[in-house]
Amino acid sequence: MSTNPKGKRRKYHISQRANQISPSGIRKFFDLLASIEGVISLGVGEPDFATPWHIREAAISSLEKGYTMYTSNLGMPELRQELSRYLKDTYNLEYDPDSELLITVGVSEALDLVMRAILDPGDEVIMPDPCYVSYNPCVVLTGGTPVMIPANEENNFEISAADIEAGITSQTKAILISYPANPTGAVMTRDKLAQIAEVARRHQVLVISDEIYAKLVYGVEHTCFATLPEMKEHTILLGGFSKTYAMTGWRIGYAAAPKEIIASMTKIHQYTMMCVSTMAQVAAIEALKSGEDSATEMVKEYNRRRLIIVKGLNDIGLPCFEPKGAFYAFPSIKNTGMTSEEFAERLLVEEKVAVVPGSAFGQCGEGYVRCCYATSLAEIEEALSRMKRFVVKHRTV
Ligand SMILES: Cc1ncc(COP(=O)(O)O)c(C=O)c1O
């Protein structure tokens, strides 16, 4: 038993750190959604495609062969070799499969491990606002302090090197960025990323670059942060399979980083996860070896949907920034006079369309909602027509 701040007895003691974080703004909302029938969801950020068949088949075949044991903590050697080859072919980056790569339970686990490996209580991590929902809690749970830097629409939802530099203190241990970005779909050019790299180098601060959406770009080239001059040794590159190969449920991703960092992350991973599920690792080998064509097909389809949803949102009076990456549109809802949470809740109840309030991604997400367009064109079109009705009814200007 313990007492809460008002002196009342609590049944269970919950740690201060756990109390410091809030339930995910996305999940909270989806509990409500589950109770309503006939909803079109532009909510959860996951592909509507099933994992390509040849990838599923590889996993099925591994089960048939009885590959059901633990693997190396780092991940299966063949997977690490394949990943090393992939990073070399894609970015001309060389990572030693035995010491510089770690296979994790999604980028989610990699984020948690990296924070636990590099932060002490009171250390600071700079990150954009808005950003992916787990960044802030991952830092708080280590006793660290997230330092949120606005990445506003006026700046194309990019985080600027100058703003980052202004946020650096003697406690800053890392800058966490993710382009293409969730929730905005923003991308950053190589030149602008190079400015961030220059600041990181000068202040000797690590960069954690979450590049889970690296393959989901439209008409622009993705820059891998570790390819910037001298940045490989200062970058922790996080990547995954969830979005590129429609493998969200398999729970597999990776970290590529200097060996001292991988060694520390591996110690934590060893005692907590041990290893990623064996069949997911087999599937990931197949994805890296032969998944390129299926991934390209899915990206083509996302692009078709992207053009339709962005035009549709603008046409119905929700001004929408053009996202060049990921699979999210992030329209402004300011002209309805509602908060983003109010907008999302009322849209769900009145028109049965689920979007995520921008405020779930940080204070600077207020005034926007996230619409995931990794859903069928027919559903996108129906959602747009319902949203139009809603906006016409509620528009204040
Ligand atoms: C930016 C970003 N990073 C990480 C994740 C988590 O990915 P994973 O499924 O690999 O854990 C997500 C999922 O939505 C994401 O959007």
The ligand as a Gaussian input file, in Angstrom:
#p B3LYP/6-31G(d) Opt

LIG

0 1
 C        7.587000       6.687000     -36.588000
 C        7.307000       5.326000     -36.070000
 N        8.277000       4.662000     -35.429000
 C        8.067000       3.434000     -34.919000
 C        6.831000       2.817000     -35.027000
 C        6.646000       1.432000     -34.440000
 O        6.934000       0.496000     -35.406000
 P        7.085000      -1.062000     -35.153000
 O        5.856000      -1.712000     -35.675000
 O        8.312000      -1.439000     -35.959000
 O        7.297000      -1.264000     -33.700000
 C        5.798000       3.460000     -35.694000
 C        4.467000       2.842000     -35.813000
 O        3.491000       3.440000     -36.167000
 C        6.038000       4.743000     -36.230000
 O        5.090000       5.424000     -36.875000

